[in-house]
Structure formats: C-alpha cells, structure tokens
Amino acid sequence: MKKEFICPYCKRAVGWREVTPVRGHYAACFDENGVFFEAAYSDGMNYYYKSTTYECLKCNRNIKGAVLRYKKEQGND
Ligand SMILES: [Zn+2]
C-alpha cells in the first residue's frame, strides 16, 4: 500500500522537489532568418546526483534524509 510522504517540518502530506546540479550545455539553433529549428543538450552532460537536494514543495526546507528514508520504505514493499 502506498504511504503518503509527510514532511518532517510542516507535517503535511506533500510532494518534494529534487534539484540536481548539472554540467554541460544546452544549444539552440536558428536559421538564417532567425527562426529556431533545433535544440540539443550536450552529450557530455554530467549529473551530480550526489549533490542532489530535496526540498519540500510546501515549506521549502531541506528534507533529503526524510525523502531518502521514504523512498527506501517504498522500495521494500
Ligand atoms: Zn514541508
């Protein structure tokens, strides 16, 4: 059964935001008329998952520990 995630700070059943720093670039291409026609992310985009931060969507507090615990619990179901 799905258990709702409860923020340890605002004590509400809320969602969270995972923010992962990346290194790379985003390229947008335009033709001779200045019309956008293509966009691409660099192949070498690096995601720094170890630096991911977790923030409550309601109170914006850092809830990394609580989210990781929650995810682990869900995974054991
Ligand atoms: Zn909260």
N, CA, C, O and the ligand as a Tripos MOL2 file, in Angstrom:
@<TRIPOS>MOLECULE
protein
  309   307    78     0     0
PROTEIN
NO_CHARGES

@<TRIPOS>ATOM
      1 N           0.8340   -1.2020    0.0000 N.3       1 MET1
      2 CA          0.0000    0.0000    0.0000 C.3       1 MET1
      3 C           0.8660    1.2470    0.0000 C.2       1 MET1
      4 O           1.8960    1.3060    0.6710 O.2       1 MET1
      5 N           0.4420    2.2250   -0.7470 N.am      2 LYS2
      6 CA          1.1960    3.4680   -0.8230 C.3       2 LYS2
      7 C           0.9870    4.3040    0.4190 C.2       2 LYS2
      8 O          -0.1380    4.5440    0.8570 O.2       2 LYS2
      9 N           2.1120    4.7440    0.9780 N.am      3 LYS3
     10 CA          2.0500    5.6110    2.1360 C.3       3 LYS3
     11 C           2.4130    7.0020    1.6460 C.2       3 LYS3
     12 O           3.3440    7.1760    0.8590 O.2       3 LYS3
     13 N           1.6680    7.9860    2.1200 N.am      4 GLU4
     14 CA          1.9810    9.3400    1.6880 C.3       4 GLU4
     15 C           3.2370    9.8320    2.3690 C.2       4 GLU4
     16 O           3.5330    9.4680    3.5070 O.2       4 GLU4
     17 N           3.9610   10.6550    1.6640 N.am      5 PHE5
     18 CA          5.1540   11.2420    2.2540 C.3       5 PHE5
     19 C           4.7210   12.4140    3.1240 C.2       5 PHE5
     20 O           3.9750   13.2910    2.6880 O.2       5 PHE5
     21 N           5.2010   12.4110    4.3530 N.am      6 ILE6
     22 CA          4.8770   13.5130    5.2690 C.3       6 ILE6
     23 C           6.1450   14.3090    5.5280 C.2       6 ILE6
     24 O           7.1570   13.7530    5.9570 O.2       6 ILE6
     25 N           6.0910   15.5920    5.2730 N.am      7 CYS7
     26 CA          7.2560   16.4430    5.5140 C.3       7 CYS7
     27 C           7.5070   16.5230    7.0130 C.2       7 CYS7
     28 O           6.5750   16.7880    7.7730 O.2       7 CYS7
     29 N           8.7440   16.3010    7.4600 N.am      8 PRO8
     30 CA          9.0540   16.3550    8.8950 C.3       8 PRO8
     31 C           8.9590   17.7590    9.4830 C.2       8 PRO8
     32 O           8.9000   17.9130   10.7030 O.2       8 PRO8
     33 N           8.9440   18.7680    8.6440 N.am      9 TYR9
     34 CA          8.8910   20.1430    9.1450 C.3       9 TYR9
     35 C           7.4750   20.6950    9.2060 C.2       9 TYR9
     36 O           7.0320   21.1720   10.2510 O.2       9 TYR9
     37 N           6.7480   20.6280    8.0570 N.am     10 CYS10
     38 CA          5.4020   21.2010    8.0840 C.3      10 CYS10
     39 C           4.3380   20.1390    8.3850 C.2      10 CYS10
     40 O           3.1500   20.4500    8.4680 O.2      10 CYS10
     41 N           4.7780   18.8710    8.5480 N.am     11 LYS11
     42 CA          3.8750   17.7770    8.9420 C.3      11 LYS11
     43 C           2.7050   17.5680    7.9940 C.2      11 LYS11
     44 O           1.6340   17.1260    8.4100 O.2      11 LYS11
     45 N           2.9050   17.8820    6.7370 N.am     12 ARG12
     46 CA          1.8390   17.6830    5.7790 C.3      12 ARG12
     47 C           2.2310   16.6150    4.7750 C.2      12 ARG12
     48 O           3.4120   16.3240    4.5870 O.2      12 ARG12
     49 N           1.2230   16.0320    4.1280 N.am     13 ALA13
     50 CA          1.4640   15.0760    3.0600 C.3      13 ALA13
     51 C           1.7430   15.9330    1.8270 C.2      13 ALA13
     52 O           0.8340   16.5350    1.2560 O.2      13 ALA13
     53 N           2.9770   15.9750    1.4400 N.am     14 VAL14
     54 CA          3.3660   16.8460    0.3270 C.3      14 VAL14
     55 C           4.3200   16.1620   -0.6420 C.2      14 VAL14
     56 O           4.8530   15.0870   -0.3680 O.2      14 VAL14
     57 N           4.5170   16.8000   -1.7570 N.am     15 GLY15
     58 CA          5.4950   16.3420   -2.7190 C.3      15 GLY15
     59 C           6.7980   17.0720   -2.4480 C.2      15 GLY15
     60 O           6.8650   17.9510   -1.5890 O.2      15 GLY15
     61 N           7.8160   16.7050   -3.1770 N.am     16 TRP16
     62 CA          9.0970   17.3840   -2.9890 C.3      16 TRP16
     63 C           9.7260   17.6620   -4.3340 C.2      16 TRP16
     64 O           9.2820   17.1770   -5.3750 O.2      16 TRP16
     65 N          10.7720   18.4570   -4.2750 N.am     17 ARG17
     66 CA         11.4920   18.8460   -5.4820 C.3      17 ARG17
     67 C          12.9170   18.3050   -5.3680 C.2      17 ARG17
     68 O          13.5990   18.5370   -4.3700 O.2      17 ARG17
     69 N          13.3540   17.5890   -6.3920 N.am     18 GLU18
     70 CA         14.7270   17.0900   -6.4050 C.3      18 GLU18
     71 C          15.5180   17.9910   -7.3350 C.2      18 GLU18
     72 O          15.1940   18.1200   -8.5160 O.2      18 GLU18
     73 N          16.5390   18.6010   -6.8060 N.am     19 VAL19
     74 CA         17.3420   19.5200   -7.6040 C.3      19 VAL19
     75 C          18.7380   18.9440   -7.7790 C.2      19 VAL19
     76 O          19.4950   18.8110   -6.8170 O.2      19 VAL19
     77 N          19.0680   18.6060   -9.0200 N.am     20 THR20
     78 CA         20.3680   18.0100   -9.3080 C.3      20 THR20
     79 C          21.2090   18.9670  -10.1420 C.2      20 THR20
     80 O          20.7880   19.3880  -11.2200 O.2      20 THR20
     81 N          22.3870   19.3110   -9.6510 N.am     21 PRO21
     82 CA         23.2580   20.1890  -10.4320 C.3      21 PRO21
     83 C          23.7650   19.4470  -11.6690 C.2      21 PRO21
     84 O          24.0560   18.2530  -11.6030 O.2      21 PRO21
     85 N          23.8680   20.1400  -12.7710 N.am     22 VAL22
     86 CA         24.3870   19.5210  -13.9910 C.3      22 VAL22
     87 C          25.5080   20.3800  -14.5550 C.2      22 VAL22
     88 O          25.5770   21.5880  -14.3330 O.2      22 VAL22
     89 N          26.3810   19.7070  -15.2910 N.am     23 ARG23
     90 CA         27.3920   20.4570  -16.0110 C.3      23 ARG23
     91 C          27.2730   20.0410  -17.4640 C.2      23 ARG23
     92 O          27.2820   18.8490  -17.7690 O.2      23 ARG23
     93 N          27.1670   20.9750  -18.3340 N.am     24 GLY24
     94 CA         27.0130   20.6730  -19.7420 C.3      24 GLY24
     95 C          26.4780   21.9100  -20.4110 C.2      24 GLY24
     96 O          26.5970   23.0090  -19.8690 O.2      24 GLY24
     97 N          25.8920   21.7540  -21.5780 N.am     25 HIS25
     98 CA         25.3060   22.9240  -22.2010 C.3      25 HIS25
     99 C          24.0590   22.5560  -22.9820 C.2      25 HIS25
    100 O          23.8300   21.4040  -23.3530 O.2      25 HIS25
    101 N          23.2820   23.5670  -23.2090 N.am     26 TYR26
    102 CA         22.0520   23.4280  -23.9760 C.3      26 TYR26
    103 C          22.2650   24.3290  -25.1870 C.2      26 TYR26
    104 O          22.5390   25.5200  -25.0410 O.2      26 TYR26
    105 N          22.1400   23.7580  -26.3790 N.am     27 ALA27
    106 CA         22.3550   24.5370  -27.5970 C.3      27 ALA27
    107 C          21.0680   24.6790  -28.3790 C.2      27 ALA27
    108 O          20.3600   23.6980  -28.6040 O.2      27 ALA27
    109 N          20.7620   25.8940  -28.7930 N.am     28 ALA28
    110 CA         19.5940   26.1420  -29.6190 C.3      28 ALA28
    111 C          20.0850   26.6520  -30.9720 C.2      28 ALA28
    112 O          20.9440   27.5320  -31.0290 O.2      28 ALA28
    113 N          19.5430   26.1030  -32.0600 N.am     29 CYS29
    114 CA         19.9680   26.5160  -33.3930 C.3      29 CYS29
    115 C          18.8880   27.3430  -34.0810 C.2      29 CYS29
    116 O          17.6940   27.0650  -33.9660 O.2      29 CYS29
    117 N          19.3400   28.3610  -34.7940 N.am     30 PHE30
    118 CA         18.4330   29.2450  -35.5260 C.3      30 PHE30
    119 C          18.8910   29.3230  -36.9710 C.2      30 PHE30
    120 O          20.0930   29.2990  -37.2370 O.2      30 PHE30
    121 N          17.9750   29.4150  -37.8950 N.am     31 ASP31
    122 CA         18.3610   29.5040  -39.2950 C.3      31 ASP31
    123 C          18.6800   30.9490  -39.6720 C.2      31 ASP31
    124 O          18.6710   31.8420  -38.8250 O.2      31 ASP31
    125 N          18.9610   31.1630  -40.9590 N.am     32 GLU32
    126 CA         19.3850   32.4980  -41.4080 C.3      32 GLU32
    127 C          18.3370   33.5830  -41.2140 C.2      32 GLU32
    128 O          18.6300   34.7760  -41.2940 O.2      32 GLU32
    129 N          17.1100   33.1450  -40.9590 N.am     33 ASN33
    130 CA         16.0600   34.1320  -40.7220 C.3      33 ASN33
    131 C          15.7870   34.3350  -39.2330 C.2      33 ASN33
    132 O          14.8390   34.9990  -38.8150 O.2      33 ASN33
    133 N          16.6600   33.7320  -38.4830 N.am     34 GLY34
    134 CA         16.4940   33.8750  -37.0420 C.3      34 GLY34
    135 C          15.3890   33.0160  -36.4940 C.2      34 GLY34
    136 O          14.8630   33.2840  -35.4140 O.2      34 GLY34
    137 N          15.0250   31.9670  -37.2430 N.am     35 VAL35
    138 CA         13.9530   31.0790  -36.7930 C.3      35 VAL35
    139 C          14.5470   29.8490  -36.1170 C.2      35 VAL35
    140 O          15.3860   29.1460  -36.6800 O.2      35 VAL35
    141 N          14.0890   29.6150  -34.9080 N.am     36 PHE36
    142 CA         14.5650   28.4680  -34.1510 C.3      36 PHE36
    143 C          14.2060   27.1660  -34.8510 C.2      36 PHE36
    144 O          13.0690   27.0080  -35.2940 O.2      36 PHE36
    145 N          15.1480   26.2250  -34.9640 N.am     37 PHE37
    146 CA         14.7890   24.9420  -35.5780 C.3      37 PHE37
    147 C          15.2930   23.7200  -34.8470 C.2      37 PHE37
    148 O          14.8220   22.6150  -35.1190 O.2      37 PHE37
    149 N          16.2000   23.8680  -33.9600 N.am     38 GLU38
    150 CA         16.6710   22.6800  -33.2610 C.3      38 GLU38
    151 C          17.3020   23.0220  -31.9220 C.2      38 GLU38
    152 O          17.9330   24.0660  -31.7580 O.2      38 GLU38
    153 N          17.1180   22.1240  -30.9780 N.am     39 ALA39
    154 CA         17.7430   22.3200  -29.6800 C.3      39 ALA39
    155 C          18.3750   21.0030  -29.2770 C.2      39 ALA39
    156 O          17.8600   19.9300  -29.5900 O.2      39 ALA39
    157 N          19.4780   21.0930  -28.5900 N.am     40 ALA40
    158 CA         20.1520   19.8710  -28.1640 C.3      40 ALA40
    159 C          20.8910   20.0870  -26.8570 C.2      40 ALA40
    160 O          21.3920   21.1730  -26.5660 O.2      40 ALA40
    161 N          20.9400   19.0200  -26.0850 N.am     41 TYR41
    162 CA         21.7270   19.0550  -24.8610 C.3      41 TYR41
    163 C          23.0470   18.4040  -25.2030 C.2      41 TYR41
    164 O          23.0920   17.4890  -26.0250 O.2      41 TYR41
    165 N          24.0960   18.8480  -24.6030 N.am     42 SER42
    166 CA         25.4000   18.2610  -24.9040 C.3      42 SER42
    167 C          25.4330   16.8020  -24.4780 C.2      42 SER42
    168 O          24.8030   16.4200  -23.4920 O.2      42 SER42
    169 N          26.1700   15.9880  -25.2270 N.am     43 ASP43
    170 CA         26.2750   14.5640  -24.9110 C.3      43 ASP43
    171 C          26.9650   14.3530  -23.5780 C.2      43 ASP43
    172 O          26.6700   13.4150  -22.8370 O.2      43 ASP43
    173 N          27.8810   15.2440  -23.3000 N.am     44 GLY44
    174 CA         28.6670   15.0610  -22.0780 C.3      44 GLY44
    175 C          28.0410   15.6760  -20.8550 C.2      44 GLY44
    176 O          28.7430   16.0910  -19.9320 O.2      44 GLY44
    177 N          26.7230   15.7400  -20.8390 N.am     45 MET45
    178 CA         26.0420   16.3290  -19.6920 C.3      45 MET45
    179 C          26.3140   15.4900  -18.4520 C.2      45 MET45
    180 O          26.0920   14.2790  -18.4490 O.2      45 MET45
    181 N          26.7810   16.1230  -17.4310 N.am     46 ASN46
    182 CA         27.0430   15.3930  -16.1860 C.3      46 ASN46
    183 C          26.0290   15.7830  -15.1310 C.2      46 ASN46
    184 O          25.7660   16.9610  -14.8940 O.2      46 ASN46
    185 N          25.4680   14.7640  -14.5070 N.am     47 TYR47
    186 CA         24.5070   14.9970  -13.4450 C.3      47 TYR47
    187 C          25.1670   14.6490  -12.1200 C.2      47 TYR47
    188 O          25.6580   13.5370  -11.9280 O.2      47 TYR47
    189 N          25.1720   15.5920  -11.2330 N.am     48 TYR48
    190 CA         25.8070   15.3470   -9.9400 C.3      48 TYR48
    191 C          24.7660   14.8810   -8.9310 C.2      48 TYR48
    192 O          24.3130   15.6330   -8.0680 O.2      48 TYR48
    193 N          24.4040   13.6020   -9.0760 N.am     49 TYR49
    194 CA         23.3570   13.0640   -8.2090 C.3      49 TYR49
    195 C          23.7160   13.0960   -6.7370 C.2      49 TYR49
    196 O          22.8440   13.2030   -5.8760 O.2      49 TYR49
    197 N          25.0180   13.0020   -6.4520 N.am     50 LYS50
    198 CA         25.4190   13.0280   -5.0380 C.3      50 LYS50
    199 C          25.1250   14.3740   -4.4010 C.2      50 LYS50
    200 O          25.0090   14.4890   -3.1810 O.2      50 LYS50
    201 N          25.0060   15.3940   -5.2500 N.am     51 SER51
    202 CA         24.7350   16.7390   -4.7270 C.3      51 SER51
    203 C          23.2660   17.1060   -4.8180 C.2      51 SER51
    204 O          22.8880   18.2490   -4.5570 O.2      51 SER51
    205 N          22.4320   16.1330   -5.1910 N.am     52 THR52
    206 CA         21.0040   16.4170   -5.3110 C.3      52 THR52
    207 C          20.4480   16.8870   -3.9760 C.2      52 THR52
    208 O          20.7480   16.3200   -2.9260 O.2      52 THR52
    209 N          19.6420   17.9240   -4.0340 N.am     53 THR53
    210 CA         18.9970   18.3860   -2.8140 C.3      53 THR53
    211 C          17.5010   18.0990   -2.9340 C.2      53 THR53
    212 O          16.9490   18.0830   -4.0340 O.2      53 THR53
    213 N          16.8650   17.8790   -1.8150 N.am     54 TYR54
    214 CA         15.4410   17.5790   -1.7710 C.3      54 TYR54
    215 C          14.7620   18.6570   -0.9610 C.2      54 TYR54
    216 O          15.1240   18.9110    0.1880 O.2      54 TYR54
    217 N          13.7680   19.2920   -1.5700 N.am     55 GLU55
    218 CA         13.0780   20.3790   -0.8800 C.3      55 GLU55
    219 C          11.5800   20.1300   -0.8560 C.2      55 GLU55
    220 O          10.9880   19.6680   -1.8320 O.2      55 GLU55
    221 N          10.9920   20.4420    0.2670 N.am     56 CYS56
    222 CA          9.5510   20.3020    0.4220 C.3      56 CYS56
    223 C           8.8570   21.3410   -0.4540 C.2      56 CYS56
    224 O           9.2760   22.4980   -0.4940 O.2      56 CYS56
    225 N           7.7960   20.9330   -1.1580 N.am     57 LEU57
    226 CA          7.0940   21.8720   -2.0300 C.3      57 LEU57
    227 C           6.2650   22.8840   -1.2440 C.2      57 LEU57
    228 O           5.8790   23.9280   -1.7700 O.2      57 LEU57
    229 N           5.9990   22.5660    0.0090 N.am     58 LYS58
    230 CA          5.2070   23.4880    0.8310 C.3      58 LYS58
    231 C           6.0850   24.4770    1.5920 C.2      58 LYS58
    232 O           5.8970   25.6890    1.4950 O.2      58 LYS58
    233 N           7.0410   23.9520    2.3450 N.am     59 CYS59
    234 CA          7.8300   24.8490    3.1920 C.3      59 CYS59
    235 C           9.2480   25.0830    2.6830 C.2      59 CYS59
    236 O           9.9870   25.8810    3.2600 O.2      59 CYS59
    237 N           9.6320   24.4030    1.6210 N.am     60 ASN60
    238 CA         10.9480   24.5930    1.0150 C.3      60 ASN60
    239 C          12.1430   24.2210    1.8910 C.2      60 ASN60
    240 O          13.2740   24.6070    1.5980 O.2      60 ASN60
    241 N          11.8920   23.4720    2.9650 N.am     61 ARG61
    242 CA         13.0020   23.0650    3.8200 C.3      61 ARG61
    243 C          13.7070   21.8980    3.1610 C.2      61 ARG61
    244 O          13.1320   21.1920    2.3320 O.2      61 ARG61
    245 N          14.9620   21.7050    3.5410 N.am     62 ASN62
    246 CA         15.7430   20.5860    3.0210 C.3      62 ASN62
    247 C          15.2840   19.3230    3.7390 C.2      62 ASN62
    248 O          15.4180   19.2050    4.9570 O.2      62 ASN62
    249 N          14.7400   18.3760    2.9680 N.am     63 ILE63
    250 CA         14.1800   17.1650    3.5730 C.3      63 ILE63
    251 C          14.8290   15.9110    2.9990 C.2      63 ILE63
    252 O          14.2020   14.8560    2.9050 O.2      63 ILE63
    253 N          16.1000   16.0480    2.6170 N.am     64 LYS64
    254 CA         16.8070   14.9390    1.9800 C.3      64 LYS64
    255 C          16.7200   13.6240    2.7570 C.2      64 LYS64
    256 O          16.3690   12.5850    2.1980 O.2      64 LYS64
    257 N          17.0420   13.6820    4.0420 N.am     65 GLY65
    258 CA         17.0370   12.4600    4.8390 C.3      65 GLY65
    259 C          15.6750   11.7880    4.8430 C.2      65 GLY65
    260 O          15.5660   10.5730    4.6830 O.2      65 GLY65
    261 N          14.6390   12.5970    5.0290 N.am     66 ALA66
    262 CA         13.2790   12.0620    5.1050 C.3      66 ALA66
    263 C          12.8550   11.4640    3.7680 C.2      66 ALA66
    264 O          12.2120   10.4150    3.7320 O.2      66 ALA66
    265 N          13.2120   12.1240    2.6730 N.am     67 VAL67
    266 CA         12.8200   11.6220    1.3550 C.3      67 VAL67
    267 C          13.5350   10.3110    1.0500 C.2      67 VAL67
    268 O          12.9240    9.3680    0.5470 O.2      67 VAL67
    269 N          14.8240   10.2510    1.3520 N.am     68 LEU68
    270 CA         15.5690    9.0240    1.0800 C.3      68 LEU68
    271 C          15.0250    7.8690    1.9060 C.2      68 LEU68
    272 O          14.9560    6.7350    1.4340 O.2      68 LEU68
    273 N          14.6380    8.1660    3.1450 N.am     69 ARG69
    274 CA         14.0430    7.1280    4.0050 C.3      69 ARG69
    275 C          12.7270    6.6570    3.3950 C.2      69 ARG69
    276 O          12.4440    5.4600    3.3340 O.2      69 ARG69
    277 N          11.9340    7.6200    2.9470 N.am     70 TYR70
    278 CA         10.6350    7.3150    2.3580 C.3      70 TYR70
    279 C          10.8040    6.4500    1.1090 C.2      70 TYR70
    280 O          10.1000    5.4560    0.9320 O.2      70 TYR70
    281 N          11.7400    6.8370    0.2490 N.am     71 LYS71
    282 CA         11.9610    6.0910   -0.9810 C.3      71 LYS71
    283 C          12.3820    4.6520   -0.6700 C.2      71 LYS71
    284 O          11.9710    3.7130   -1.3520 O.2      71 LYS71
    285 N          13.2020    4.4960    0.3620 N.am     72 LYS72
    286 CA         13.6770    3.1950    0.7410 C.3      72 LYS72
    287 C          12.4980    2.3270    1.2260 C.2      72 LYS72
    288 O          12.3870    1.1510    0.8810 O.2      72 LYS72
    289 N          11.6350    2.9420    2.0290 N.am     73 GLU73
    290 CA         10.4590    2.2210    2.5200 C.3      73 GLU73
    291 C           9.5770    1.7730    1.3620 C.2      73 GLU73
    292 O           9.0970    0.6390    1.3440 O.2      73 GLU73
    293 N           9.3650    2.6670    0.3930 N.am     74 GLN74
    294 CA          8.5290    2.3300   -0.7620 C.3      74 GLN74
    295 C           9.1420    1.1850   -1.5480 C.2      74 GLN74
    296 O           8.4420    0.3100   -2.0570 O.2      74 GLN74
    297 N          10.4670    1.2100   -1.6350 N.am     75 GLY75
    298 CA         11.1560    0.1820   -2.3930 C.3      75 GLY75
    299 C          11.0530   -1.2010   -1.7870 C.2      75 GLY75
    300 O          11.1640   -2.2060   -2.4880 O.2      75 GLY75
    301 N          10.8400   -1.2500   -0.4790 N.am     76 ASN76
    302 CA         10.7490   -2.5390    0.2120 C.3      76 ASN76
    303 C           9.3750   -3.1830    0.1390 C.2      76 ASN76
    304 O           9.1920   -4.3230    0.5650 O.2      76 ASN76
    305 N           8.4270   -2.4620   -0.3920 N.am     77 ASP77
    306 CA          7.0670   -3.0010   -0.4610 C.3      77 ASP77
    307 C           6.9590   -4.1880   -1.4050 C.2      77 ASP77
    308 O           5.8760   -4.7500   -1.5700 O.2      77 ASP77
    309 ZN          7.3930   20.9090    4.4660 Zn       78 ZN78
@<TRIPOS>BOND
     1     1     2 1
     2     2     3 1
     3     3     4 2
     4     3     5 am
     5     5     6 1
     6     6     7 1
     7     7     8 2
     8     7     9 am
     9     9    10 1
    10    10    11 1
    11    11    12 2
    12    11    13 am
    13    13    14 1
    14    14    15 1
    15    15    16 2
    16    15    17 am
    17    17    18 1
    18    18    19 1
    19    19    20 2
    20    19    21 am
    21    21    22 1
    22    22    23 1
    23    23    24 2
    24    23    25 am
    25    25    26 1
    26    26    27 1
    27    27    28 2
    28    27    29 am
    29    29    30 1
    30    30    31 1
    31    31    32 2
    32    31    33 am
    33    33    34 1
    34    34    35 1
    35    35    36 2
    36    35    37 am
    37    37    38 1
    38    38    39 1
    39    39    40 2
    40    39    41 am
    41    41    42 1
    42    42    43 1
    43    43    44 2
    44    43    45 am
    45    45    46 1
    46    46    47 1
    47    47    48 2
    48    47    49 am
    49    49    50 1
    50    50    51 1
    51    51    52 2
    52    51    53 am
    53    53    54 1
    54    54    55 1
    55    55    56 2
    56    55    57 am
    57    57    58 1
    58    58    59 1
    59    59    60 2
    60    59    61 am
    61    61    62 1
    62    62    63 1
    63    63    64 2
    64    63    65 am
    65    65    66 1
    66    66    67 1
    67    67    68 2
    68    67    69 am
    69    69    70 1
    70    70    71 1
    71    71    72 2
    72    71    73 am
    73    73    74 1
    74    74    75 1
    75    75    76 2
    76    75    77 am
    77    77    78 1
    78    78    79 1
    79    79    80 2
    80    79    81 am
    81    81    82 1
    82    82    83 1
    83    83    84 2
    84    83    85 am
    85    85    86 1
    86    86    87 1
    87    87    88 2
    88    87    89 am
    89    89    90 1
    90    90    91 1
    91    91    92 2
    92    91    93 am
    93    93    94 1
    94    94    95 1
    95    95    96 2
    96    95    97 am
    97    97    98 1
    98    98    99 1
    99    99   100 2
   100    99   101 am
   101   101   102 1
   102   102   103 1
   103   103   104 2
   104   103   105 am
   105   105   106 1
   106   106   107 1
   107   107   108 2
   108   107   109 am
   109   109   110 1
   110   110   111 1
   111   111   112 2
   112   111   113 am
   113   113   114 1
   114   114   115 1
   115   115   116 2
   116   115   117 am
   117   117   118 1
   118   118   119 1
   119   119   120 2
   120   119   121 am
   121   121   122 1
   122   122   123 1
   123   123   124 2
   124   123   125 am
   125   125   126 1
   126   126   127 1
   127   127   128 2
   128   127   129 am
   129   129   130 1
   130   130   131 1
   131   131   132 2
   132   131   133 am
   133   133   134 1
   134   134   135 1
   135   135   136 2
   136   135   137 am
   137   137   138 1
   138   138   139 1
   139   139   140 2
   140   139   141 am
   141   141   142 1
   142   142   143 1
   143   143   144 2
   144   143   145 am
   145   145   146 1
   146   146   147 1
   147   147   148 2
   148   147   149 am
   149   149   150 1
   150   150   151 1
   151   151   152 2
   152   151   153 am
   153   153   154 1
   154   154   155 1
   155   155   156 2
   156   155   157 am
   157   157   158 1
   158   158   159 1
   159   159   160 2
   160   159   161 am
   161   161   162 1
   162   162   163 1
   163   163   164 2
   164   163   165 am
   165   165   166 1
   166   166   167 1
   167   167   168 2
   168   167   169 am
   169   169   170 1
   170   170   171 1
   171   171   172 2
   172   171   173 am
   173   173   174 1
   174   174   175 1
   175   175   176 2
   176   175   177 am
   177   177   178 1
   178   178   179 1
   179   179   180 2
   180   179   181 am
   181   181   182 1
   182   182   183 1
   183   183   184 2
   184   183   185 am
   185   185   186 1
   186   186   187 1
   187   187   188 2
   188   187   189 am
   189   189   190 1
   190   190   191 1
   191   191   192 2
   192   191   193 am
   193   193   194 1
   194   194   195 1
   195   195   196 2
   196   195   197 am
   197   197   198 1
   198   198   199 1
   199   199   200 2
   200   199   201 am
   201   201   202 1
   202   202   203 1
   203   203   204 2
   204   203   205 am
   205   205   206 1
   206   206   207 1
   207   207   208 2
   208   207   209 am
   209   209   210 1
   210   210   211 1
   211   211   212 2
   212   211   213 am
   213   213   214 1
   214   214   215 1
   215   215   216 2
   216   215   217 am
   217   217   218 1
   218   218   219 1
   219   219   220 2
   220   219   221 am
   221   221   222 1
   222   222   223 1
   223   223   224 2
   224   223   225 am
   225   225   226 1
   226   226   227 1
   227   227   228 2
   228   227   229 am
   229   229   230 1
   230   230   231 1
   231   231   232 2
   232   231   233 am
   233   233   234 1
   234   234   235 1
   235   235   236 2
   236   235   237 am
   237   237   238 1
   238   238   239 1
   239   239   240 2
   240   239   241 am
   241   241   242 1
   242   242   243 1
   243   243   244 2
   244   243   245 am
   245   245   246 1
   246   246   247 1
   247   247   248 2
   248   247   249 am
   249   249   250 1
   250   250   251 1
   251   251   252 2
   252   251   253 am
   253   253   254 1
   254   254   255 1
   255   255   256 2
   256   255   257 am
   257   257   258 1
   258   258   259 1
   259   259   260 2
   260   259   261 am
   261   261   262 1
   262   262   263 1
   263   263   264 2
   264   263   265 am
   265   265   266 1
   266   266   267 1
   267   267   268 2
   268   267   269 am
   269   269   270 1
   270   270   271 1
   271   271   272 2
   272   271   273 am
   273   273   274 1
   274   274   275 1
   275   275   276 2
   276   275   277 am
   277   277   278 1
   278   278   279 1
   279   279   280 2
   280   279   281 am
   281   281   282 1
   282   282   283 1
   283   283   284 2
   284   283   285 am
   285   285   286 1
   286   286   287 1
   287   287   288 2
   288   287   289 am
   289   289   290 1
   290   290   291 1
   291   291   292 2
   292   291   293 am
   293   293   294 1
   294   294   295 1
   295   295   296 2
   296   295   297 am
   297   297   298 1
   298   298   299 1
   299   299   300 2
   300   299   301 am
   301   301   302 1
   302   302   303 1
   303   303   304 2
   304   303   305 am
   305   305   306 1
   306   306   307 1
   307   307   308 2
@<TRIPOS>SUBSTRUCTURE
     1 MET1         2 RESIDUE 1 A MET
     2 LYS2         6 RESIDUE 1 A LYS
     3 LYS3        10 RESIDUE 1 A LYS
     4 GLU4        14 RESIDUE 1 A GLU
     5 PHE5        18 RESIDUE 1 A PHE
     6 ILE6        22 RESIDUE 1 A ILE
     7 CYS7        26 RESIDUE 1 A CYS
     8 PRO8        30 RESIDUE 1 A PRO
     9 TYR9        34 RESIDUE 1 A TYR
    10 CYS10       38 RESIDUE 1 A CYS
    11 LYS11       42 RESIDUE 1 A LYS
    12 ARG12       46 RESIDUE 1 A ARG
    13 ALA13       50 RESIDUE 1 A ALA
    14 VAL14       54 RESIDUE 1 A VAL
    15 GLY15       58 RESIDUE 1 A GLY
    16 TRP16       62 RESIDUE 1 A TRP
    17 ARG17       66 RESIDUE 1 A ARG
    18 GLU18       70 RESIDUE 1 A GLU
    19 VAL19       74 RESIDUE 1 A VAL
    20 THR20       78 RESIDUE 1 A THR
    21 PRO21       82 RESIDUE 1 A PRO
    22 VAL22       86 RESIDUE 1 A VAL
    23 ARG23       90 RESIDUE 1 A ARG
    24 GLY24       94 RESIDUE 1 A GLY
    25 HIS25       98 RESIDUE 1 A HIS
    26 TYR26      102 RESIDUE 1 A TYR
    27 ALA27      106 RESIDUE 1 A ALA
    28 ALA28      110 RESIDUE 1 A ALA
    29 CYS29      114 RESIDUE 1 A CYS
    30 PHE30      118 RESIDUE 1 A PHE
    31 ASP31      122 RESIDUE 1 A ASP
    32 GLU32      126 RESIDUE 1 A GLU
    33 ASN33      130 RESIDUE 1 A ASN
    34 GLY34      134 RESIDUE 1 A GLY
    35 VAL35      138 RESIDUE 1 A VAL
    36 PHE36      142 RESIDUE 1 A PHE
    37 PHE37      146 RESIDUE 1 A PHE
    38 GLU38      150 RESIDUE 1 A GLU
    39 ALA39      154 RESIDUE 1 A ALA
    40 ALA40      158 RESIDUE 1 A ALA
    41 TYR41      162 RESIDUE 1 A TYR
    42 SER42      166 RESIDUE 1 A SER
    43 ASP43      170 RESIDUE 1 A ASP
    44 GLY44      174 RESIDUE 1 A GLY
    45 MET45      178 RESIDUE 1 A MET
    46 ASN46      182 RESIDUE 1 A ASN
    47 TYR47      186 RESIDUE 1 A TYR
    48 TYR48      190 RESIDUE 1 A TYR
    49 TYR49      194 RESIDUE 1 A TYR
    50 LYS50      198 RESIDUE 1 A LYS
    51 SER51      202 RESIDUE 1 A SER
    52 THR52      206 RESIDUE 1 A THR
    53 THR53      210 RESIDUE 1 A THR
    54 TYR54      214 RESIDUE 1 A TYR
    55 GLU55      218 RESIDUE 1 A GLU
    56 CYS56      222 RESIDUE 1 A CYS
    57 LEU57      226 RESIDUE 1 A LEU
    58 LYS58      230 RESIDUE 1 A LYS
    59 CYS59      234 RESIDUE 1 A CYS
    60 ASN60      238 RESIDUE 1 A ASN
    61 ARG61      242 RESIDUE 1 A ARG
    62 ASN62      246 RESIDUE 1 A ASN
    63 ILE63      250 RESIDUE 1 A ILE
    64 LYS64      254 RESIDUE 1 A LYS
    65 GLY65      258 RESIDUE 1 A GLY
    66 ALA66      262 RESIDUE 1 A ALA
    67 VAL67      266 RESIDUE 1 A VAL
    68 LEU68      270 RESIDUE 1 A LEU
    69 ARG69      274 RESIDUE 1 A ARG
    70 TYR70      278 RESIDUE 1 A TYR
    71 LYS71      282 RESIDUE 1 A LYS
    72 LYS72      286 RESIDUE 1 A LYS
    73 GLU73      290 RESIDUE 1 A GLU
    74 GLN74      294 RESIDUE 1 A GLN
    75 GLY75      298 RESIDUE 1 A GLY
    76 ASN76      302 RESIDUE 1 A ASN
    77 ASP77      306 RESIDUE 1 A ASP
    78 ZN78       309 GROUP 0 **** ****
